[in-house]
Amino acid sequence: MKSLCLLLATLVSAGCASSSQPVAKTPPKPAPAPAAAPARRTAAVTVQAPVEMLVNGNFADGDANWVVEQTSGATGQAECVKEGPVGKAALRLKVLTISDAPWHLQLYQKGLRVEKDKTYILTFWAKSDRAGDITVNCMQDHEPWDHHTQEVMALSTEWQQMRFTFAPPWDDDDVRICLTNLATAPDQIYWFANCSLLTTPGAKPAAAAPAAKLVLPTPPSPAAGTAAHAVKRVVVWDGEQANKGAGWTNPTTCTVELQTAEVHSGNTAVEFKFQGSGAWLGAGWNWCAFQTGPYGTDITAMKNFTFWVKKKGTVSDLQINLLCNGKEFDMPEHHTEKVSVLEYCPQLFDGQWHHVSIPLVDFTQPKGFDPLHLGELQMFNAGAGDGSFFFDDLAFDDGTGTSAGEK
C-alpha cells in the first residue's frame, strides 16, 4: 500500500448528483505522466463552516431585517425585485431627494454582535445606474456611534461582488452593517444582492481584493422553428450550496485548503498552493470527502466539466484529471488522462478569474473507469513553481440548449 499524504478539510455536505446516458470517447492530446504516484496520509483535519451572521441577506424574504434610514430630508424608495445576478432577488433603492449630507440615506442591518480584533468579511453584489462611490462600515448602533471601521467602494453599472474585510476595535453586541452615503443624486438607483457576513477567527484583515465582475454569457439564438431549453448543470462543489469536500497533497511543500480571500462567487474557494522545483507538485479535491463505494456524480449524460480558476505567484502548466470512486480509493483504473488547462484557457496566467469548460471526451477514460460515480478533481503544477491556483464552482453540464448564465 502506498504511503498516504493527505490534507483533509471536510465540510457539511450538499451531496453528489446524478443523471444517465453514455458519453462518447475520443482520444485527447497525450499528457505526460507523473514521475511517481501521489503519496497520501490518513491524518484528518475538520474545518467548521463559518456561520452566516446576516438574516435574509439574499432578500428572499423581501426587505425583512433591513432598514432604509432616511433623515434630514433625504428620501428613497426601496423594493425587492428579481433583478439580481442571474435573475435572483435584489433590493432596488431609488434616491428620491437628497440633503446636505450623503449619509442621510443608508441601508443597514442591526442587532449584530462583534468581538474586538476578530476578522470579519462582508461580501455583497452591487451596481448602480451610474458610476459612483458608496461607503461600507461596521458601526455602533448607539452612542458614540463609532464608525472607524469603514471603506469607500466604487460601483459601476454592471454587477460586481464587493468585499469588505475588517476587525472591529471593540467588543459590542449592538452594531450595524451599513451601506451608506447613498444620497448623492436625485433619481439615482442602486441594486444590492447576496449579502453575507462571516467571521474568520484568527485571521488578520487582508488587503481588499479587486471586485469580481459577474459575466453573464449571451444566449445563442435558437434556430427558426425550434425552442431553446436550459443547459442541464450539476454543481459538485461551490463552497456554499455544494460544500462537501476533502483534499490531499503531495509533496509536503503543497497544501490544498478552503480560503475566503480569493473567491469567484460566494465566500469560499479552494486554494492549491505549492512550492518546489520538481516536475510533480500535485493535489486533489474530492467532493465525496473520500467516502468510498457507490458514491459520486453520474456524468454519463454530461458533455463538459466546467470550473472557475485563477493563478497567483509563479506557476507552470496546470494539468488536471478526473477520478472516479470505487470499493477502494485511488486505483489505476480510476484516473482519466490529464489535460492541460492552458489549451482551453490561454489567458490563464494573467492573474484574473476565468471560466473554463473542457469537453469530457478529452479526459480519456481507462478500462474499468466508472462514469456513474465521479468524485474528484486532481490538479498538478507541471514544473517548478511558488504560487497558487484557486478553484471555484466545479460543475458538469450537458452542453446543449441555452444557458441561463454561469455562476
C-alpha positions in Angstrom: 0.0 0.0 0.0 1.3 3.4 -0.9 2.1 5.8 2.0 -0.6 8.4 2.5 -0.1 12.2 2.3 -3.5 13.8 2.8 -4.6 17.2 3.9 -8.3 16.8 4.6 -10.9 19.6 5.1 -14.4 18.2 5.4 -17.5 20.5 5.4 -21.2 19.8 5.8 -22.4 18.0 2.7 -24.6 19.1 -0.1 -24.4 15.6 -1.7 -23.5 14.3 -5.1 -25.8 14.4 -8.1 -26.7 12.0 -10.9 -28.1 11.6 -14.4 -27.9 8.9 -17.2 -26.6 8.4 -20.9 -23.2 7.2 -22.1 -20.5 9.7 -23.1 -18.7 9.2 -26.4 -14.9 9.0 -26.1 -12.2 10.3 -28.5 -8.5 10.4 -27.7 -7.3 13.7 -26.4 -3.8 15.2 -26.8 -1.5 13.0 -24.7 -0.4 14.5 -21.4 2.9 13.5 -19.7 2.5 11.0 -16.8 3.8 12.0 -13.4 7.2 10.7 -12.2 5.5 9.0 -9.3 2.1 8.3 -7.9 0.9 10.6 -5.1 1.6 9.6 -1.6 -1.1 10.1 1.0 -1.6 10.1 4.8 -4.6 9.2 6.8 -4.5 12.2 9.3 -7.6 14.3 9.0 -8.4 17.9 10.0 -12.0 19.0 10.2 -12.8 22.7 9.5 -16.1 24.1 10.7 -18.0 26.1 8.1 -18.3 29.8 9.1 -21.7 30.8 10.5 -23.7 33.4 8.5 -24.4 36.5 10.6 -26.8 38.3 8.4 -30.5 37.4 8.3 -32.2 37.5 4.9 -29.0 38.6 3.2 -30.3 37.3 -0.2 -33.6 39.3 0.1 -35.6 36.1 -0.4 -38.0 37.4 2.3 -38.2 40.9 0.8 -36.7 43.7 2.9 -37.2 41.9 6.2 -34.4 42.6 8.8 -33.2 45.5 6.7 -33.6 49.2 7.5 -33.6 52.1 5.0 -32.7 55.1 7.1 -34.0 58.5 5.7 -33.1 61.6 7.7 -32.9 65.4 7.3 -34.9 65.5 4.0 -33.1 62.7 2.2 -35.6 60.1 1.0 -35.5 56.9 -1.1 -37.9 54.2 -2.3 -36.9 50.6 -1.8 -38.4 47.4 -3.2 -37.3 43.8 -3.7 -37.1 42.7 -7.4 -35.9 39.8 -9.4 -33.2 41.8 -10.9 -30.1 40.4 -9.1 -27.3 38.4 -10.6 -28.7 35.6 -12.8 -32.2 36.8 -12.1 -32.0 36.3 -8.3 -33.7 38.6 -5.7 -32.2 42.0 -5.1 -33.1 45.2 -3.2 -33.6 48.1 -5.6 -33.2 51.5 -3.9 -34.1 54.7 -5.8 -33.0 58.1 -4.4 -35.9 60.5 -4.4 -34.5 63.5 -2.6 -31.1 64.4 -1.1 -30.0 66.7 1.7 -26.8 68.4 2.8 -25.0 65.0 3.7 -25.0 61.8 1.7 -25.1 59.6 4.8 -28.7 60.8 5.5 -29.8 57.9 3.2 -28.4 54.4 4.1 -29.3 50.8 4.1 -28.3 48.6 7.1 -28.9 45.6 9.3 -28.6 46.0 13.0 -28.5 43.9 16.2 -25.2 42.2 15.3 -22.6 41.2 17.8 -18.8 41.5 17.1 -15.6 40.8 19.0 -12.6 43.0 19.3 -9.8 42.3 16.8 -11.7 39.3 15.3 -11.7 39.4 11.5 -15.0 39.6 9.6 -15.7 39.5 5.9 -18.7 41.2 4.4 -19.5 40.4 0.7 -22.3 41.6 -1.4 -23.2 42.2 -5.0 -24.0 45.8 -6.1 -24.4 48.1 -9.1 -25.9 51.5 -9.9 -27.5 53.2 -12.9 -24.4 55.4 -12.9 -20.8 55.2 -11.7 -20.2 56.4 -8.2 -19.0 55.6 -4.7 -20.7 54.3 -1.6 -19.3 53.8 1.9 -19.5 50.5 3.8 -19.0 50.3 7.5 -19.4 48.4 10.7 -20.6 50.9 13.3 -22.0 51.1 16.8 -25.8 51.3 16.8 -25.7 53.5 19.9 -23.7 56.4 21.2 -21.0 57.4 20.5 -21.9 55.9 17.0 -18.2 54.9 16.4 -17.7 54.0 12.7 -13.9 54.0 12.2 -14.2 50.6 10.6 -15.2 51.6 7.1 -14.2 51.6 3.4 -15.2 53.6 0.3 -16.2 51.4 -2.7 -16.7 52.3 -6.3 -19.8 51.0 -8.1 -20.4 50.7 -11.8 -23.4 50.0 -14.0 -22.6 46.3 -14.0 -22.9 43.8 -11.2 -19.7 43.4 -9.1 -19.1 41.4 -6.0 -17.8 43.7 -3.3 -15.7 42.6 -0.3 -15.1 44.5 3.0 -12.7 42.9 5.5 -12.5 44.4 8.9 -11.5 43.9 12.6 -13.6 46.0 15.0 -11.8 47.9 17.7 -14.3 46.9 20.4 -16.5 44.1 21.7 -20.1 45.1 21.1 -23.4 43.3 20.9 -25.3 46.1 19.2 -23.6 47.1 15.9 -24.9 47.6 12.4 -23.5 46.7 9.0 -24.2 49.7 6.9 -24.2 50.7 3.2 -24.2 54.4 3.4 -23.6 57.7 1.6 -26.4 56.8 -0.8 -28.0 60.3 -1.0 -25.7 61.7 -3.7 -28.0 62.4 -6.6 -31.8 62.5 -7.1 -33.2 59.6 -9.2 -30.0 57.5 -8.8 -30.8 53.8 -8.5 -28.8 51.2 -6.5 -29.2 47.4 -6.5 -27.9 45.2 -3.8 -27.9 41.4 -3.6 -26.5 38.3 -1.9 -25.2 40.0 1.2 -23.2 37.8 3.6 -21.2 38.5 6.8 -18.8 35.8 8.0 -16.1 35.6 10.7 -12.7 34.1 10.2 -11.2 33.6 13.7 -7.5 34.0 14.0 -7.0 35.7 10.6 -5.8 39.2 10.1 -7.7 41.7 7.8 -6.4 41.2 4.2 -5.9 43.9 1.6 -9.2 44.5 -0.2 -9.5 42.2 -3.2 -10.5 43.6 -6.6 -14.2 43.4 -7.2 -15.3 40.3 -9.1 -17.2 41.2 -12.2 -20.2 38.9 -12.9 -20.2 38.0 -16.6 -23.4 36.6 -17.9 -23.0 34.8 -21.3 -25.2 35.8 -24.1 -27.5 33.0 -25.1 -27.3 31.8 -28.7 -30.4 32.4 -30.8 -32.4 29.3 -31.4 -32.9 28.2 -35.0 -36.2 29.1 -36.6 -39.0 26.8 -35.6 -37.0 25.3 -32.6 -37.4 26.0 -28.9 -34.4 26.8 -26.7 -34.0 24.9 -23.4 -31.8 25.4 -20.4 -28.4 23.6 -20.1 -28.6 20.8 -17.5 -25.9 21.6 -15.0 -24.8 19.8 -11.9 -22.7 21.7 -9.4 -20.5 19.3 -7.4 -18.6 21.9 -5.3 -19.1 25.7 -4.9 -18.4 26.2 -1.2 -21.9 27.2 -0.4 -24.8 25.0 -1.5 -22.5 22.2 -2.5 -19.9 22.3 0.3 -18.8 18.8 1.0 -15.1 18.3 0.2 -11.7 17.0 1.3 -8.3 17.2 -0.2 -4.9 15.6 -0.5 -1.4 16.9 -1.5 2.0 15.7 -2.5 4.8 16.6 -1.7 4.7 18.2 1.7 5.6 21.6 0.1 2.0 21.7 -1.2 -1.3 22.4 0.5 -4.9 22.4 -0.5 -7.5 24.1 1.7 -10.5 26.4 1.8 -9.9 30.1 2.0 -12.0 33.3 1.7 -9.5 35.9 0.4 -9.8 34.9 -3.3 -13.2 33.7 -4.5 -15.2 33.9 -7.7 -18.6 33.6 -6.1 -20.0 33.2 -2.7 -17.5 33.3 0.2 -15.2 30.2 -0.3 -12.8 28.8 -2.9 -10.2 26.0 -2.9 -6.6 27.1 -3.0 -3.9 24.6 -4.3 -0.7 26.2 -3.0 2.7 24.8 -4.0 6.4 25.4 -3.8 9.2 23.4 -5.4 11.5 22.8 -8.3 10.4 19.2 -9.1 8.3 18.1 -12.1 5.4 16.9 -9.9 3.5 19.2 -7.5 0.0 17.8 -7.0 -3.2 17.8 -5.1 -6.8 16.6 -5.3 -10.2 17.9 -4.2 -12.8 15.2 -3.5 -16.4 16.2 -3.3 -17.4 12.9 -1.7 -14.8 13.5 1.1 -13.1 10.2 0.3 -16.2 8.2 1.0 -15.6 5.0 -1.0 -18.2 2.9 -2.6 -21.1 3.7 -4.9 -20.9 7.5 -4.3 -20.3 10.3 -6.7 -21.6 12.2 -9.7 -23.1 10.4 -12.7 -21.6 12.1 -15.7 -22.9 9.8 -18.4 -25.4 12.4 -19.7 -22.9 15.3 -19.3 -20.6 16.7 -22.0 -18.4 19.3 -20.2 -16.5 19.7 -17.0 -16.6 23.4 -16.0 -14.9 25.5 -13.3 -13.5 28.9 -12.5 -9.8 29.2 -11.9 -7.2 31.9 -11.0 -3.5 31.8 -10.6 -1.2 33.7 -8.2 2.6 33.8 -8.0 5.0 31.7 -10.1 3.3 28.8 -11.8 3.9 26.3 -14.6 1.5 24.4 -16.8 -1.7 23.5 -14.9 -2.8 19.9 -15.7 -5.9 18.3 -14.4 -7.7 14.9 -14.5 -10.8 13.4 -13.0 -11.1 10.4 -10.6 -14.0 8.0 -10.2 -14.9 6.2 -7.0 -14.8 2.5 -6.2 -14.6 -0.1 -3.4 -11.0 1.0 -2.8 -9.7 4.5 -3.2 -7.4 5.7 -6.0 -6.9 2.6 -8.1 -5.1 2.9 -11.5 -8.4 2.4 -13.4 -9.9 5.3 -11.6 -7.8 8.0 -13.3 -8.6 9.7 -16.6 -5.7 11.0 -18.6 -4.6 14.6 -17.8 -5.3 17.6 -19.9 -3.5 21.0 -20.0 -5.8 23.8 -18.9 -3.8 26.2 -21.0 -5.2 24.6 -24.1 -8.7 25.7 -23.1 -7.8 28.9 -21.3 -4.8 30.7 -23.0 -5.2 33.7 -20.6 -4.7 31.5 -17.5 -1.5 33.3 -16.4 -2.9 36.8 -16.3 -4.0 36.6 -12.7 -7.7 37.0 -13.3 -10.6 34.7 -12.7 -11.5 32.6 -15.8 -14.4 30.3 -16.6 -13.0 27.0 -18.2 -15.1 24.4 -20.0 -13.4 21.2 -21.0 -15.2 18.5 -23.1 -15.4 15.3 -21.2 -14.3 13.4 -24.3 -10.9 15.0 -23.8 -10.5 13.1 -20.5 -9.6 9.7 -21.8 -11.1 7.0 -19.5 -9.2 3.8 -18.9 -10.7 0.3 -19.0 -12.7 -0.1 -15.7 -13.4 3.6 -15.2 -16.8 4.2 -13.6 -18.5 7.4 -15.0 -21.5 6.7 -12.8 -19.6 7.7 -9.7 -17.2 10.6 -10.3 -15.8 12.1 -7.1 -12.5 14.1 -7.5 -10.6 16.7 -9.4 -6.9 16.2 -9.4 -4.6 19.1 -10.2 -0.9 19.4 -10.9 1.6 22.2 -11.4 3.7 20.5 -14.0 7.1 22.1 -13.3 8.8 24.5 -10.9 6.6 26.9 -9.0 6.0 29.0 -6.0 2.4 30.1 -6.1 -1.3 29.0 -6.1 -4.2 28.0 -8.3 -7.7 28.9 -6.9 -10.7 26.8 -8.0 -14.4 27.7 -7.6 -17.8 26.4 -8.8 -16.9 22.9 -10.1 -19.7 21.6 -12.3 -20.7 19.4 -15.2 -23.2 20.3 -17.9 -24.8 18.6 -20.9 -23.6 21.3 -23.3 -26.9 21.7 -25.1 -29.7 24.3 -25.2 -29.4 27.9 -24.0 -27.5 28.7 -20.8 -29.2 31.0 -18.3 -25.8 32.1 -17.0 -22.8 30.5 -15.3 -22.4 31.1 -11.5 
